């Protein structure tokens, strides 16, 4: 629906990933409610999801 109405915008997603893999404190913030709902649906659809990230270490 957002695509048909040409609605764009930024959504901020934050959560706490617990050691057992559960997600706690999921927060979805943004100005457009249609995009917030689409984000929630995308997260629900994608779970469980694989997460991969890199950590860089620098000495000062």
N, CA, C and O atoms as a Tripos MOL2 file, in Angstrom:
@<TRIPOS>MOLECULE
protein
  240   239    60     0     0
PROTEIN
NO_CHARGES

@<TRIPOS>ATOM
      1 N           0.8180   -1.1850    0.0000 N.3       1 UNK1
      2 CA          0.0000    0.0000    0.0000 C.3       1 UNK1
      3 C           0.8730    1.2640    0.0000 C.2       1 UNK1
      4 O           0.5740    2.2290   -0.7020 O.2       1 UNK1
      5 N           1.9460    1.2490    0.7880 N.am      2 UNK2
      6 CA          2.8330    2.4100    0.8180 C.3       2 UNK2
      7 C           3.4570    2.6480   -0.5560 C.2       2 UNK2
      8 O           3.6280    3.7890   -0.9850 O.2       2 UNK2
      9 N           3.7920    1.5600   -1.2320 N.am      3 UNK3
     10 CA          4.3890    1.6980   -2.5620 C.3       3 UNK3
     11 C           3.3890    2.3390   -3.5240 C.2       3 UNK3
     12 O           3.7600    3.2200   -4.2990 O.2       3 UNK3
     13 N           2.1310    1.9080   -3.4830 N.am      4 UNK4
     14 CA          1.1100    2.4830   -4.3630 C.3       4 UNK4
     15 C           0.9190    3.9700   -4.0920 C.2       4 UNK4
     16 O           0.6820    4.7530   -5.0120 O.2       4 UNK4
     17 N           1.0230    4.3510   -2.8260 N.am      5 UNK5
     18 CA          0.8300    5.7510   -2.4420 C.3       5 UNK5
     19 C           2.1320    6.5420   -2.4730 C.2       5 UNK5
     20 O           2.1620    7.7220   -2.1240 O.2       5 UNK5
     21 N           3.2170    5.8730   -2.8970 N.am      6 UNK6
     22 CA          4.5400    6.4850   -3.0250 C.3       6 UNK6
     23 C           4.9970    7.1170   -1.7110 C.2       6 UNK6
     24 O           5.5120    8.2350   -1.6820 O.2       6 UNK6
     25 N           4.7930    6.3660   -0.6220 N.am      7 UNK7
     26 CA          5.1980    6.8260    0.7010 C.3       7 UNK7
     27 C           6.6020    6.3050    0.9940 C.2       7 UNK7
     28 O           6.8650    5.1050    0.9080 O.2       7 UNK7
     29 N           7.4810    7.2090    1.3340 N.am      8 UNK8
     30 CA          8.8490    6.8720    1.6940 C.3       8 UNK8
     31 C           9.1410    7.4400    3.0710 C.2       8 UNK8
     32 O           8.4030    8.2860    3.5770 O.2       8 UNK8
     33 N          10.2160    6.9720    3.6660 N.am      9 UNK9
     34 CA         10.6090    7.5120    4.9540 C.3       9 UNK9
     35 C          11.5930    6.6020    5.6490 C.2       9 UNK9
     36 O          11.9490    5.5370    5.1430 O.2       9 UNK9
     37 N          12.0280    7.0380    6.8180 N.am     10 UNK10
     38 CA         13.0010    6.2880    7.5970 C.3      10 UNK10
     39 C          12.3320    5.7320    8.8430 C.2      10 UNK10
     40 O          11.5370    6.4100    9.4930 O.2      10 UNK10
     41 N          12.6630    4.4920    9.1640 N.am     11 UNK11
     42 CA         12.1530    3.8260   10.3580 C.3      11 UNK11
     43 C          13.3470    3.3830   11.1820 C.2      11 UNK11
     44 O          14.2990    2.8120   10.6490 O.2      11 UNK11
     45 N          13.2990    3.6420   12.4750 N.am     12 UNK12
     46 CA         14.3560    3.2050   13.3830 C.3      12 UNK12
     47 C          13.8710    1.9720   14.1250 C.2      12 UNK12
     48 O          12.7770    1.9680   14.6880 O.2      12 UNK12
     49 N          14.6870    0.9270   14.1240 N.am     13 UNK13
     50 CA         14.3700   -0.3270   14.8140 C.3      13 UNK13
     51 C          15.4460   -0.5630   15.8610 C.2      13 UNK13
     52 O          16.6390   -0.4940   15.5650 O.2      13 UNK13
     53 N          15.0150   -0.8450   17.0910 N.am     14 UNK14
     54 CA         15.9750   -1.1960   18.1360 C.3      14 UNK14
     55 C          15.3880   -2.3210   18.9770 C.2      14 UNK14
     56 O          14.1720   -2.4290   19.1350 O.2      14 UNK14
     57 N          16.2700   -3.1530   19.5130 N.am     15 UNK15
     58 CA         15.8350   -4.2560   20.3610 C.3      15 UNK15
     59 C          17.0240   -4.7790   21.1460 C.2      15 UNK15
     60 O          18.1750   -4.4610   20.8490 O.2      15 UNK15
     61 N          16.7250   -5.5880   22.1530 N.am     16 UNK16
     62 CA         17.7420   -6.2680   22.9260 C.3      16 UNK16
     63 C          17.7120   -7.7390   22.5450 C.2      16 UNK16
     64 O          16.6670   -8.3860   22.6280 O.2      16 UNK16
     65 N          18.8350   -8.2570   22.1350 N.am     17 UNK17
     66 CA         18.9510   -9.6700   21.7910 C.3      17 UNK17
     67 C          19.4940  -10.3980   23.0140 C.2      17 UNK17
     68 O          20.6250  -10.1550   23.4350 O.2      17 UNK17
     69 N          18.6950  -11.2810   23.5780 N.am     18 UNK18
     70 CA         19.0740  -12.0110   24.7850 C.3      18 UNK18
     71 C          19.9730  -13.2000   24.4450 C.2      18 UNK18
     72 O          19.9620  -13.6720   23.3080 O.2      18 UNK18
     73 N          20.7470  -13.6870   25.4090 N.am     19 UNK19
     74 CA         21.6570  -14.8130   25.1590 C.3      19 UNK19
     75 C          20.9700  -16.0630   24.6010 C.2      19 UNK19
     76 O          21.5870  -16.8310   23.8630 O.2      19 UNK19
     77 N          19.6980  -16.2690   24.9510 N.am     20 UNK20
     78 CA         18.9840  -17.4430   24.4510 C.3      20 UNK20
     79 C          18.3850  -17.2200   23.0610 C.2      20 UNK20
     80 O          17.7290  -18.1110   22.5200 O.2      20 UNK20
     81 N          18.6050  -16.0440   22.4850 N.am     21 UNK21
     82 CA         18.1090  -15.7530   21.1470 C.3      21 UNK21
     83 C          16.7900  -15.0040   21.1080 C.2      21 UNK21
     84 O          16.3600  -14.5730   20.0380 O.2      21 UNK21
     85 N          16.1410  -14.8410   22.2510 N.am     22 UNK22
     86 CA         14.8930  -14.0870   22.2920 C.3      22 UNK22
     87 C          15.1570  -12.5960   22.0890 C.2      22 UNK22
     88 O          16.2470  -12.0970   22.3690 O.2      22 UNK22
     89 N          14.1400  -11.9030   21.5970 N.am     23 UNK23
     90 CA         14.2230  -10.4570   21.4040 C.3      23 UNK23
     91 C          13.3520   -9.7920   22.4630 C.2      23 UNK23
     92 O          12.2170  -10.2010   22.7060 O.2      23 UNK23
     93 N          13.9080   -8.7600   23.0840 N.am     24 UNK24
     94 CA         13.2010   -8.0270   24.1310 C.3      24 UNK24
     95 C          13.2570   -6.5410   23.7870 C.2      24 UNK24
     96 O          14.1980   -6.0770   23.1430 O.2      24 UNK24
     97 N          12.2630   -5.8220   24.2120 N.am     25 UNK25
     98 CA         12.2200   -4.3580   24.0440 C.3      25 UNK25
     99 C          12.2680   -3.9230   22.5760 C.2      25 UNK25
    100 O          12.9830   -2.9820   22.2330 O.2      25 UNK25
    101 N          11.5160   -4.5990   21.7160 N.am     26 UNK26
    102 CA         11.4680   -4.2090   20.3080 C.3      26 UNK26
    103 C          10.7700   -2.8590   20.1990 C.2      26 UNK26
    104 O           9.6420   -2.6890   20.6600 O.2      26 UNK26
    105 N          11.4590   -1.9030   19.5820 N.am     27 UNK27
    106 CA         10.8910   -0.5770   19.3610 C.3      27 UNK27
    107 C          11.0280   -0.2200   17.8900 C.2      27 UNK27
    108 O          12.0960   -0.3660   17.2950 O.2      27 UNK27
    109 N           9.9350    0.2480   17.3210 N.am     28 UNK28
    110 CA          9.9030    0.6650   15.9260 C.3      28 UNK28
    111 C           9.4150    2.1050   15.9160 C.2      28 UNK28
    112 O           8.2730    2.3810   16.2840 O.2      28 UNK28
    113 N          10.2740    3.0190   15.4970 N.am     29 UNK29
    114 CA          9.9440    4.4400   15.5250 C.3      29 UNK29
    115 C          10.0630    5.0580   14.1410 C.2      29 UNK29
    116 O          10.9530    4.7160   13.3620 O.2      29 UNK29
    117 N           9.1650    5.9590   13.8590 N.am     30 UNK30
    118 CA          9.1700    6.6940   12.6060 C.3      30 UNK30
    119 C           7.9360    7.5570   12.5280 C.2      30 UNK30
    120 O           7.0430    7.4600   13.3700 O.2      30 UNK30
    121 N           7.8860    8.4000   11.5170 N.am     31 UNK31
    122 CA          6.7760    9.3400   11.3810 C.3      31 UNK31
    123 C           5.5530    8.7360   10.7020 C.2      31 UNK31
    124 O           4.4300    9.1730   10.9540 O.2      31 UNK31
    125 N           5.7540    7.7500    9.8540 N.am     32 UNK32
    126 CA          4.6390    7.2170    9.0530 C.3      32 UNK32
    127 C           4.1710    5.8880    9.6160 C.2      32 UNK32
    128 O           4.9270    4.9170    9.6290 O.2      32 UNK32
    129 N           2.9280    5.8350   10.0830 N.am     33 UNK33
    130 CA          2.3990    4.6190   10.7020 C.3      33 UNK33
    131 C           2.3490    3.4480    9.7270 C.2      33 UNK33
    132 O           2.5270    2.3000   10.1340 O.2      33 UNK33
    133 N           2.1110    3.7210    8.4590 N.am     34 UNK34
    134 CA          2.0500    2.6350    7.4690 C.3      34 UNK34
    135 C           3.4240    1.9760    7.3190 C.2      34 UNK34
    136 O           3.5160    0.7670    7.1100 O.2      34 UNK34
    137 N           4.4970    2.7800    7.4280 N.am     35 UNK35
    138 CA          5.8430    2.2130    7.3380 C.3      35 UNK35
    139 C           6.2170    1.4810    8.6180 C.2      35 UNK35
    140 O           6.9290    0.4780    8.5630 O.2      35 UNK35
    141 N           5.7540    1.9570    9.7640 N.am     36 UNK36
    142 CA          6.0030    1.2570   11.0250 C.3      36 UNK36
    143 C           5.3130   -0.1040   11.0170 C.2      36 UNK36
    144 O           5.8880   -1.0930   11.4710 O.2      36 UNK36
    145 N           4.0960   -0.1590   10.5080 N.am     37 UNK37
    146 CA          3.3660   -1.4320   10.4310 C.3      37 UNK37
    147 C           4.0590   -2.3840    9.4560 C.2      37 UNK37
    148 O           4.1700   -3.5790    9.7340 O.2      37 UNK37
    149 N           4.5180   -1.8740    8.3340 N.am     38 UNK38
    150 CA          5.2250   -2.7100    7.3570 C.3      38 UNK38
    151 C           6.5240   -3.2490    7.9550 C.2      38 UNK38
    152 O           6.9040   -4.3910    7.6950 O.2      38 UNK38
    153 N           7.1970   -2.4340    8.7480 N.am     39 UNK39
    154 CA          8.4310   -2.8750    9.3980 C.3      39 UNK39
    155 C           8.1450   -3.9900   10.3800 C.2      39 UNK39
    156 O           8.8620   -4.9900   10.3980 O.2      39 UNK39
    157 N           7.1150   -3.8440   11.1970 N.am     40 UNK40
    158 CA          6.7340   -4.8810   12.1640 C.3      40 UNK40
    159 C           6.4070   -6.1750   11.4350 C.2      40 UNK40
    160 O           6.8430   -7.2450   11.8600 O.2      40 UNK40
    161 N           5.6570   -6.1010   10.3600 N.am     41 UNK41
    162 CA          5.3210   -7.2910    9.5790 C.3      41 UNK41
    163 C           6.5660   -7.9410    8.9870 C.2      41 UNK41
    164 O           6.6720   -9.1670    8.9670 O.2      41 UNK41
    165 N           7.5070   -7.1340    8.5070 N.am     42 UNK42
    166 CA          8.7480   -7.6710    7.9370 C.3      42 UNK42
    167 C           9.5720   -8.3740    9.0040 C.2      42 UNK42
    168 O          10.1400   -9.4350    8.7440 O.2      42 UNK42
    169 N           9.6450   -7.8070   10.1890 N.am     43 UNK43
    170 CA         10.3910   -8.4370   11.2810 C.3      43 UNK43
    171 C           9.7370   -9.7440   11.6960 C.2      43 UNK43
    172 O          10.4170  -10.7550   11.8730 O.2      43 UNK43
    173 N           8.4200   -9.7270   11.8520 N.am     44 UNK44
    174 CA          7.7090  -10.9500   12.2250 C.3      44 UNK44
    175 C           7.9030  -12.0470   11.1870 C.2      44 UNK44
    176 O           8.0530  -13.2180   11.5370 O.2      44 UNK44
    177 N           7.8990  -11.6720    9.9140 N.am     45 UNK45
    178 CA          8.0620  -12.6340    8.8290 C.3      45 UNK45
    179 C           9.4810  -13.2030    8.8040 C.2      45 UNK45
    180 O           9.6860  -14.3800    8.5060 O.2      45 UNK45
    181 N          10.4610  -12.3440    9.1230 N.am     46 UNK46
    182 CA         11.8750  -12.7350    9.0060 C.3      46 UNK46
    183 C          12.3800  -13.5470   10.1960 C.2      46 UNK46
    184 O          13.4070  -14.2160   10.0860 O.2      46 UNK46
    185 N          11.6830  -13.5020   11.3220 N.am     47 UNK47
    186 CA         12.1680  -14.2250   12.5030 C.3      47 UNK47
    187 C          11.8840  -15.7020   12.3980 C.2      47 UNK47
    188 O          10.8160  -16.0520   11.8960 O.2      47 UNK47
    189 N          12.7370  -16.5820   12.8220 N.am     48 UNK48
    190 CA         14.0870  -16.2600   13.2690 C.3      48 UNK48
    191 C          14.9650  -15.8520   12.0950 C.2      48 UNK48
    192 O          14.7610  -16.3160   10.9740 O.2      48 UNK48
    193 N          15.9270  -14.9960   12.3450 N.am     49 UNK49
    194 CA         16.8150  -14.5460   11.2820 C.3      49 UNK49
    195 C          18.2640  -14.7700   11.6820 C.2      49 UNK49
    196 O          18.6070  -14.7670   12.8640 O.2      49 UNK49
    197 N          19.0880  -14.9590   10.6950 N.am     50 UNK50
    198 CA         20.5210  -15.0660   10.9260 C.3      50 UNK50
    199 C          21.1020  -13.6580   10.9860 C.2      50 UNK50
    200 O          20.7500  -12.7930   10.1850 O.2      50 UNK50
    201 N          21.9800  -13.4450   11.9300 N.am     51 UNK51
    202 CA         22.6190  -12.1460   12.0850 C.3      51 UNK51
    203 C          24.1280  -12.3470   12.0090 C.2      51 UNK51
    204 O          24.6840  -13.2470   12.6380 O.2      51 UNK51
    205 N          24.7710  -11.4960   11.2320 N.am     52 UNK52
    206 CA         26.2130  -11.5640   11.1140 C.3      52 UNK52
    207 C          26.7420  -10.1380   11.2180 C.2      52 UNK52
    208 O          26.2270   -9.2280   10.5690 O.2      52 UNK52
    209 N          27.7710   -9.9490   12.0370 N.am     53 UNK53
    210 CA         28.3740   -8.6380   12.1160 C.3      53 UNK53
    211 C          29.8570   -8.7620   12.4020 C.2      53 UNK53
    212 O          30.3440   -9.8050   12.8380 O.2      53 UNK53
    213 N          30.5540   -7.6840   12.1480 N.am     54 UNK54
    214 CA         31.9920   -7.6340   12.3690 C.3      54 UNK54
    215 C          32.2900   -6.6580   13.4950 C.2      54 UNK54
    216 O          31.5770   -5.6700   13.6720 O.2      54 UNK54
    217 N          33.3290   -6.9290   14.2450 N.am     55 UNK55
    218 CA         33.7870   -6.0210   15.2770 C.3      55 UNK55
    219 C          35.2170   -5.6280   14.9410 C.2      55 UNK55
    220 O          36.0440   -6.4900   14.6420 O.2      55 UNK55
    221 N          35.5100   -4.3500   14.9860 N.am     56 UNK56
    222 CA         36.8540   -3.8460   14.7510 C.3      56 UNK56
    223 C          37.4370   -3.3820   16.0660 C.2      56 UNK56
    224 O          36.7560   -2.7400   16.8650 O.2      56 UNK56
    225 N          38.6970   -3.7080   16.2900 N.am     57 UNK57
    226 CA         39.3870   -3.3200   17.5100 C.3      57 UNK57
    227 C          40.5160   -2.3720   17.1360 C.2      57 UNK57
    228 O          41.2890   -2.6480   16.2190 O.2      57 UNK57
    229 N          40.6050   -1.2690   17.8390 N.am     58 UNK58
    230 CA         41.6510   -0.2840   17.5940 C.3      58 UNK58
    231 C          42.3460    0.0400   18.9150 C.2      58 UNK58
    232 O          41.6990    0.2280   19.9450 O.2      58 UNK58
    233 N          43.6450    0.1010   18.8640 N.am     59 UNK59
    234 CA         44.4180    0.4940   20.0280 C.3      59 UNK59
    235 C          44.6560    1.9970   19.9860 C.2      59 UNK59
    236 O          44.9310    2.5600   18.9260 O.2      59 UNK59
    237 N          44.5490    2.6380   21.1330 N.am     60 UNK60
    238 CA         44.7810    4.0880   21.1920 C.3      60 UNK60
    239 C          45.9950    4.3780   22.0070 C.2      60 UNK60
    240 O          46.3610    5.5410   22.1780 O.2      60 UNK60
@<TRIPOS>BOND
     1     1     2 1
     2     2     3 1
     3     3     4 2
     4     3     5 am
     5     5     6 1
     6     6     7 1
     7     7     8 2
     8     7     9 am
     9     9    10 1
    10    10    11 1
    11    11    12 2
    12    11    13 am
    13    13    14 1
    14    14    15 1
    15    15    16 2
    16    15    17 am
    17    17    18 1
    18    18    19 1
    19    19    20 2
    20    19    21 am
    21    21    22 1
    22    22    23 1
    23    23    24 2
    24    23    25 am
    25    25    26 1
    26    26    27 1
    27    27    28 2
    28    27    29 am
    29    29    30 1
    30    30    31 1
    31    31    32 2
    32    31    33 am
    33    33    34 1
    34    34    35 1
    35    35    36 2
    36    35    37 am
    37    37    38 1
    38    38    39 1
    39    39    40 2
    40    39    41 am
    41    41    42 1
    42    42    43 1
    43    43    44 2
    44    43    45 am
    45    45    46 1
    46    46    47 1
    47    47    48 2
    48    47    49 am
    49    49    50 1
    50    50    51 1
    51    51    52 2
    52    51    53 am
    53    53    54 1
    54    54    55 1
    55    55    56 2
    56    55    57 am
    57    57    58 1
    58    58    59 1
    59    59    60 2
    60    59    61 am
    61    61    62 1
    62    62    63 1
    63    63    64 2
    64    63    65 am
    65    65    66 1
    66    66    67 1
    67    67    68 2
    68    67    69 am
    69    69    70 1
    70    70    71 1
    71    71    72 2
    72    71    73 am
    73    73    74 1
    74    74    75 1
    75    75    76 2
    76    75    77 am
    77    77    78 1
    78    78    79 1
    79    79    80 2
    80    79    81 am
    81    81    82 1
    82    82    83 1
    83    83    84 2
    84    83    85 am
    85    85    86 1
    86    86    87 1
    87    87    88 2
    88    87    89 am
    89    89    90 1
    90    90    91 1
    91    91    92 2
    92    91    93 am
    93    93    94 1
    94    94    95 1
    95    95    96 2
    96    95    97 am
    97    97    98 1
    98    98    99 1
    99    99   100 2
   100    99   101 am
   101   101   102 1
   102   102   103 1
   103   103   104 2
   104   103   105 am
   105   105   106 1
   106   106   107 1
   107   107   108 2
   108   107   109 am
   109   109   110 1
   110   110   111 1
   111   111   112 2
   112   111   113 am
   113   113   114 1
   114   114   115 1
   115   115   116 2
   116   115   117 am
   117   117   118 1
   118   118   119 1
   119   119   120 2
   120   119   121 am
   121   121   122 1
   122   122   123 1
   123   123   124 2
   124   123   125 am
   125   125   126 1
   126   126   127 1
   127   127   128 2
   128   127   129 am
   129   129   130 1
   130   130   131 1
   131   131   132 2
   132   131   133 am
   133   133   134 1
   134   134   135 1
   135   135   136 2
   136   135   137 am
   137   137   138 1
   138   138   139 1
   139   139   140 2
   140   139   141 am
   141   141   142 1
   142   142   143 1
   143   143   144 2
   144   143   145 am
   145   145   146 1
   146   146   147 1
   147   147   148 2
   148   147   149 am
   149   149   150 1
   150   150   151 1
   151   151   152 2
   152   151   153 am
   153   153   154 1
   154   154   155 1
   155   155   156 2
   156   155   157 am
   157   157   158 1
   158   158   159 1
   159   159   160 2
   160   159   161 am
   161   161   162 1
   162   162   163 1
   163   163   164 2
   164   163   165 am
   165   165   166 1
   166   166   167 1
   167   167   168 2
   168   167   169 am
   169   169   170 1
   170   170   171 1
   171   171   172 2
   172   171   173 am
   173   173   174 1
   174   174   175 1
   175   175   176 2
   176   175   177 am
   177   177   178 1
   178   178   179 1
   179   179   180 2
   180   179   181 am
   181   181   182 1
   182   182   183 1
   183   183   184 2
   184   183   185 am
   185   185   186 1
   186   186   187 1
   187   187   188 2
   188   187   189 am
   189   189   190 1
   190   190   191 1
   191   191   192 2
   192   191   193 am
   193   193   194 1
   194   194   195 1
   195   195   196 2
   196   195   197 am
   197   197   198 1
   198   198   199 1
   199   199   200 2
   200   199   201 am
   201   201   202 1
   202   202   203 1
   203   203   204 2
   204   203   205 am
   205   205   206 1
   206   206   207 1
   207   207   208 2
   208   207   209 am
   209   209   210 1
   210   210   211 1
   211   211   212 2
   212   211   213 am
   213   213   214 1
   214   214   215 1
   215   215   216 2
   216   215   217 am
   217   217   218 1
   218   218   219 1
   219   219   220 2
   220   219   221 am
   221   221   222 1
   222   222   223 1
   223   223   224 2
   224   223   225 am
   225   225   226 1
   226   226   227 1
   227   227   228 2
   228   227   229 am
   229   229   230 1
   230   230   231 1
   231   231   232 2
   232   231   233 am
   233   233   234 1
   234   234   235 1
   235   235   236 2
   236   235   237 am
   237   237   238 1
   238   238   239 1
   239   239   240 2
@<TRIPOS>SUBSTRUCTURE
     1 UNK1         2 RESIDUE 1 A UNK
     2 UNK2         6 RESIDUE 1 A UNK
     3 UNK3        10 RESIDUE 1 A UNK
     4 UNK4        14 RESIDUE 1 A UNK
     5 UNK5        18 RESIDUE 1 A UNK
     6 UNK6        22 RESIDUE 1 A UNK
     7 UNK7        26 RESIDUE 1 A UNK
     8 UNK8        30 RESIDUE 1 A UNK
     9 UNK9        34 RESIDUE 1 A UNK
    10 UNK10       38 RESIDUE 1 A UNK
    11 UNK11       42 RESIDUE 1 A UNK
    12 UNK12       46 RESIDUE 1 A UNK
    13 UNK13       50 RESIDUE 1 A UNK
    14 UNK14       54 RESIDUE 1 A UNK
    15 UNK15       58 RESIDUE 1 A UNK
    16 UNK16       62 RESIDUE 1 A UNK
    17 UNK17       66 RESIDUE 1 A UNK
    18 UNK18       70 RESIDUE 1 A UNK
    19 UNK19       74 RESIDUE 1 A UNK
    20 UNK20       78 RESIDUE 1 A UNK
    21 UNK21       82 RESIDUE 1 A UNK
    22 UNK22       86 RESIDUE 1 A UNK
    23 UNK23       90 RESIDUE 1 A UNK
    24 UNK24       94 RESIDUE 1 A UNK
    25 UNK25       98 RESIDUE 1 A UNK
    26 UNK26      102 RESIDUE 1 A UNK
    27 UNK27      106 RESIDUE 1 A UNK
    28 UNK28      110 RESIDUE 1 A UNK
    29 UNK29      114 RESIDUE 1 A UNK
    30 UNK30      118 RESIDUE 1 A UNK
    31 UNK31      122 RESIDUE 1 A UNK
    32 UNK32      126 RESIDUE 1 A UNK
    33 UNK33      130 RESIDUE 1 A UNK
    34 UNK34      134 RESIDUE 1 A UNK
    35 UNK35      138 RESIDUE 1 A UNK
    36 UNK36      142 RESIDUE 1 A UNK
    37 UNK37      146 RESIDUE 1 A UNK
    38 UNK38      150 RESIDUE 1 A UNK
    39 UNK39      154 RESIDUE 1 A UNK
    40 UNK40      158 RESIDUE 1 A UNK
    41 UNK41      162 RESIDUE 1 A UNK
    42 UNK42      166 RESIDUE 1 A UNK
    43 UNK43      170 RESIDUE 1 A UNK
    44 UNK44      174 RESIDUE 1 A UNK
    45 UNK45      178 RESIDUE 1 A UNK
    46 UNK46      182 RESIDUE 1 A UNK
    47 UNK47      186 RESIDUE 1 A UNK
    48 UNK48      190 RESIDUE 1 A UNK
    49 UNK49      194 RESIDUE 1 A UNK
    50 UNK50      198 RESIDUE 1 A UNK
    51 UNK51      202 RESIDUE 1 A UNK
    52 UNK52      206 RESIDUE 1 A UNK
    53 UNK53      210 RESIDUE 1 A UNK
    54 UNK54      214 RESIDUE 1 A UNK
    55 UNK55      218 RESIDUE 1 A UNK
    56 UNK56      222 RESIDUE 1 A UNK
    57 UNK57      226 RESIDUE 1 A UNK
    58 UNK58      230 RESIDUE 1 A UNK
    59 UNK59      234 RESIDUE 1 A UNK
    60 UNK60      238 RESIDUE 1 A UNK
